[in-house]
Amino acid sequence: MTRSDSATPRHKSGKPASDNPVLQSLGEQLADRRRELGRLQQDVADAAGVSRSTLHTIEHGGTGVRWEKVFAVAAELGLRPSFQEA
């Protein structure tokens, strides 16, 4: 495998890390945006100041991640979180 082969984001879906549909949707949106930009998890994680495993957890809707880390990832992807009435 050459360097260029390994630098292409994969488009695979993983098992959700929780059964919380809000976190699953948030993670899916962040993962979709990252892939849209053609960026690897490791690159986004490094730029956002989080570990790759934390980014993986976020993208799979996992719990236990501090919100400032989620916001840092969103900002790195050019996104700004917003809230709406439930």
N, C-alpha and C positions, 0 to 999 in steps of 0.2 A: 504494500500500500504506500502510495506516495503521499507527501505532505498535503498536496492539493486535494487528494481523495479524503483525507481525514479532517479537512477544514470545511467540509460541507455539512450543514445541519441536517440531521436525519428527521424524517417526518413520520415518526411512529407514535402511537398512543400507548400510554402505560396505564396500569391499574391505578385508579384514584387512591390517594393516601387516606381519605376520610370519606364519610358519607354525607358531608355537608355540601349541599348543592351550591351555596354561595361561594365557598372557598374553591370548589371544583371549577366553577365558571370563571372566577378571578384568575386562577392558575392557567386555565385554558386560554384565556385572552392574552395573558402575558407570554405564554409559550408560542401562541400564534404570531404575536407581534415580533418576538425574537426571531422566529423562522422567516417571517416576512422580510426582516432586515438582513437575513442571511448570516446571523451571528450564532456562534457556539455558546453553549451554557457556560463553559469555563471563561470565555472572554467577557460575557456579560457579568458573571459573578465577580470576576476580578475588578472590573470597572465600577461595579456597584459596592464593592467592599464587603461582599458576603462569600461564603464558601459555595462551591459547586453543589454540594449536597443540600445546602439550604435552598438554593435556587431550584433544585430538583423537587424538594419538598413543596415549595411554593407552587411550582408548575403542576404538581399532582394534587393540589388541594389539601395538603397536609395541615395539621394543627400544630400549635406550639411554636410558631415562628413569630418573632416580634414584628409589629406593624411597621416600625421604622425600616426594617430590612425589606419588607414588601414595597414600601414607598421608594426606597433607594433603587430597587430593581426597576420599578415603573418609570422613575425619572431617567434612568440610564437608557430605557427603551423609548424615551420621548413621550411618555404618557403621564397624565396627572389623574390620580384617583378622584372620583366624585361619589357622593352618597345620594341616595334617593329614598323617599318614603317607602316603607315596606307595605 
